[in-house]
C-alpha cells in the first residue's frame, strides 16, 4: 500500500455502478439510529464494518461483525465497532445485507510490462490456504473469462458438486469482463480486490471491495 491510498466507499459505489458490477445492499451510516433504519429496510441478518481509508484489513483488526440477526445485537455491534475505531480516521460504519452463496474472489494488479492482470479464485480463506487461482491479461473476452473460471480446481464446486445447484456462470463471466473494462479505463487504479463475492444460482454480489489508487 506504499504510495497508494484506499478509495472511499461512495467513490467505489459510483465506480461499481458505472460498470454494472453488482454490490451487496450497502449503506454508509454515522449513527445507531441510521444503522437500525437501514437494517429494517434491508432485512436481517446484516453485517457491520468500518469504512476507513486507513484500514486495509478490517477483519484482522476486529472491525467487522457478521450474522447480526436482531436489533439488540445490532446496537451492541455498533457500540463495539465505534469504540474500536476511536483512534482511526473513518468515513463511517458500513451496514450490508447478508449475502448467500459460494464465496469467490477476483481482482486486478497493474503490471509494468503487461498492464492490468486479472485474478480469479474461490474466496474467503480458500484463496489464502489453497492458492487455487487463475490469471489473465486484459482486455478479457467472454471466452477468456470462462477459461479463467474453468481454470481453477474449485470449478467443480461452482458447477454443482455432488448434486448441488450450479452457480449462474453468465453473471460470473460478466463480472470478470466488466472488471477488465474498468481496469483498462482507469489507469489511476493500481489494484482491485473483491473478496468475498457471493455467487449462487440467481446472482453475483460483491460484499467486500478495495480499490487502491
C-alpha positions as CSV (number, residue, x, y, z in Angstrom):
1,X,0.0,0.0,0.0
2,X,3.1,2.2,-0.1
3,X,2.4,5.4,-2.0
4,X,-1.2,4.3,-2.6
5,X,-4.4,5.2,-1.0
6,X,-7.7,3.4,-0.5
7,X,-10.7,4.7,-2.5
8,X,-13.6,5.7,-0.3
9,X,-16.9,3.9,-0.2
10,X,-19.0,6.5,-2.1
11,X,-16.5,6.7,-4.9
12,X,-16.2,3.0,-5.0
13,X,-20.0,2.6,-5.1
14,X,-20.3,5.0,-8.1
15,X,-17.5,3.2,-9.9
16,X,-19.1,-0.2,-9.4
17,X,-22.5,1.2,-10.6
18,X,-21.0,2.7,-13.7
19,X,-19.6,-0.7,-14.8
20,X,-22.7,-2.6,-13.6
21,X,-20.7,-4.6,-11.1
22,X,-23.4,-5.7,-8.5
23,X,-22.8,-4.7,-4.9
24,X,-24.5,-6.3,-1.9
25,X,-27.1,-3.8,-0.5
26,X,-25.0,-1.4,1.5
27,X,-25.3,2.0,3.2
28,X,-22.8,4.1,5.0
29,X,-24.1,5.3,8.4
30,X,-22.9,7.5,11.2
31,X,-25.4,6.9,14.0
32,X,-27.0,3.9,15.6
33,X,-30.4,5.2,14.5
34,X,-29.3,5.2,10.9
35,X,-28.0,1.7,11.2
36,X,-31.3,0.5,12.7
37,X,-33.3,2.1,9.9
38,X,-31.1,0.6,7.3
39,X,-31.3,-2.9,8.9
40,X,-35.1,-2.6,8.9
41,X,-35.1,-1.6,5.2
42,X,-32.6,-4.4,4.2
43,X,-34.0,-7.1,6.5
44,X,-31.9,-9.1,9.0
45,X,-29.4,-10.6,9.1
46,X,-26.9,-7.8,8.4
47,X,-23.2,-7.1,8.5
48,X,-21.4,-4.1,10.1
49,X,-17.9,-3.0,9.2
50,X,-16.0,0.2,9.4
51,X,-15.2,2.2,6.2
52,X,-11.8,3.8,6.6
53,X,-9.0,5.0,4.2
54,X,-6.5,3.9,6.9
55,X,-7.6,0.2,7.3
56,X,-6.9,-2.3,4.6
57,X,-7.7,-5.5,6.6
58,X,-10.8,-4.9,8.7
59,X,-11.5,-8.4,9.8
60,X,-8.0,-8.9,11.2
61,X,-8.4,-5.8,13.3
62,X,-11.8,-6.9,14.7
63,X,-13.7,-4.2,12.8
64,X,-16.3,-6.4,11.2
65,X,-19.4,-8.0,12.7
66,X,-21.3,-10.6,10.7
67,X,-24.6,-12.5,11.2
68,X,-26.4,-9.8,13.1
69,X,-29.9,-11.1,13.4
70,X,-31.8,-8.7,15.6
71,X,-31.9,-5.0,16.7
72,X,-30.4,-5.7,20.1
73,X,-27.4,-7.4,18.6
74,X,-27.1,-4.6,16.0
75,X,-26.9,-2.0,18.8
76,X,-24.2,-4.0,20.6
77,X,-22.1,-4.5,17.4
78,X,-22.4,-0.8,16.5
79,X,-21.1,0.2,20.0
80,X,-18.2,-2.3,19.9
81,X,-17.1,-1.1,16.4
82,X,-17.4,2.5,17.4
83,X,-15.2,2.0,20.5
84,X,-12.6,0.0,18.5
85,X,-12.1,2.7,15.9
86,X,-11.9,5.8,18.1
87,X,-8.3,6.5,17.0
88,X,-8.9,5.7,13.4
89,X,-9.9,8.1,10.7
90,X,-13.2,6.7,9.3
91,X,-15.8,7.6,6.7
92,X,-18.5,5.9,8.8
93,X,-19.8,2.5,9.5
94,X,-21.0,0.3,6.6
95,X,-24.1,-1.8,7.0
96,X,-24.8,-4.5,4.5
97,X,-27.4,-7.1,3.8
98,X,-26.0,-10.6,4.4
99,X,-25.5,-12.3,1.1
100,X,-25.7,-16.0,0.4
101,X,-23.8,-18.3,-1.9
102,X,-20.4,-19.7,-2.7
103,X,-17.6,-17.2,-1.9
104,X,-15.3,-16.3,-4.8
105,X,-12.6,-13.7,-5.1
106,X,-11.3,-11.7,-8.1
107,X,-9.1,-8.7,-8.6
108,X,-6.6,-6.8,-10.6
109,X,-2.9,-5.8,-10.2
110,X,-1.3,-3.4,-12.7
111,X,1.9,-4.9,-14.1
112,X,4.7,-2.7,-15.5
113,X,5.1,-4.9,-18.6
114,X,1.6,-6.4,-19.1
115,X,-0.7,-3.8,-17.8
116,X,-3.8,-4.9,-15.8
117,X,-3.6,-8.6,-14.8
118,X,-6.8,-10.2,-13.5
119,X,-7.1,-12.9,-10.9
120,X,-9.9,-15.3,-10.1
121,X,-10.4,-18.0,-7.4
122,X,-12.5,-19.3,-4.6
123,X,-12.9,-16.6,-1.9
124,X,-12.6,-16.3,1.8
125,X,-9.9,-18.3,3.5
126,X,-9.7,-20.6,0.4
127,X,-7.7,-18.1,-1.6
128,X,-5.1,-17.8,1.1
129,X,-4.9,-21.5,2.1
130,X,-5.3,-23.3,-1.2
131,X,-3.8,-20.7,-3.6
132,X,-6.2,-22.0,-6.2
133,X,-6.3,-19.1,-8.6
134,X,-6.2,-18.3,-12.3
135,X,-4.8,-15.2,-14.1
136,X,-5.4,-13.4,-17.4
137,X,-4.2,-10.3,-19.1
138,X,-6.7,-7.6,-20.2
139,X,-8.6,-7.0,-22.4
140,X,-10.6,-10.0,-21.4
141,X,-13.1,-11.6,-23.8
142,X,-16.1,-13.6,-22.6
143,X,-14.3,-16.8,-23.8
144,X,-11.2,-16.0,-21.8
145,X,-13.3,-15.2,-18.7
146,X,-14.9,-18.7,-19.0
147,X,-11.4,-20.1,-19.3
148,X,-10.4,-18.3,-16.0
149,X,-13.4,-19.8,-14.2
150,X,-12.8,-23.3,-15.5
151,X,-9.0,-22.9,-14.8
152,X,-9.3,-23.4,-11.0
153,X,-9.7,-26.7,-9.2
154,X,-12.7,-25.2,-7.4
155,X,-14.6,-25.1,-10.6
156,X,-16.1,-28.4,-9.6
157,X,-17.8,-26.6,-6.6
158,X,-19.1,-23.8,-8.8
159,X,-20.7,-26.2,-11.4
160,X,-22.6,-28.1,-8.7
161,X,-20.5,-30.7,-6.8
162,X,-22.4,-33.8,-5.6
163,X,-25.8,-32.7,-6.8
164,X,-25.5,-29.0,-5.6
165,X,-27.1,-26.4,-7.8
166,X,-24.6,-24.8,-10.3
167,X,-23.9,-21.0,-9.9
168,X,-25.0,-18.5,-12.5
169,X,-22.0,-18.6,-14.8
170,X,-23.3,-15.9,-17.1
171,X,-23.2,-13.3,-14.3
172,X,-19.8,-14.6,-13.1
173,X,-18.4,-14.2,-16.6
174,X,-19.9,-10.7,-16.9
175,X,-18.3,-9.7,-13.6
176,X,-14.8,-10.6,-14.9
177,X,-15.3,-8.9,-18.3
178,X,-16.6,-5.7,-16.6
179,X,-13.7,-5.8,-14.2
180,X,-11.4,-5.9,-17.2
181,X,-13.1,-2.9,-18.8
182,X,-12.9,-0.9,-15.5
183,X,-9.2,-1.7,-15.2
184,X,-8.4,-0.6,-18.7
185,X,-10.5,2.6,-18.5
186,X,-9.0,3.7,-15.1
187,X,-5.2,3.6,-15.2
188,X,-5.1,5.5,-11.9
189,X,-6.4,2.4,-10.1
190,X,-3.4,0.3,-9.3
191,X,-5.1,-2.6,-7.5
192,X,-8.6,-4.0,-7.1
193,X,-9.6,-6.7,-4.7
194,X,-13.1,-8.2,-4.4
195,X,-13.2,-10.8,-1.6
196,X,-15.6,-12.2,-0.9
197,X,-18.0,-12.1,-3.8
198,X,-21.1,-14.3,-3.2
199,X,-22.4,-16.3,-6.2
200,X,-25.4,-18.5,-6.3
201,X,-27.9,-19.8,-8.9
202,X,-29.5,-16.4,-9.3
203,X,-27.0,-13.7,-8.9
204,X,-23.5,-12.4,-8.1
205,X,-22.9,-9.8,-5.4
206,X,-19.6,-8.1,-4.3
207,X,-19.5,-8.0,-0.5
208,X,-16.0,-6.6,0.2
209,X,-14.0,-4.4,-2.1
210,X,-10.8,-2.5,-2.2
211,X,-9.6,0.0,-4.8
212,X,-6.0,1.2,-4.4
213,X,-5.1,4.4,-6.3
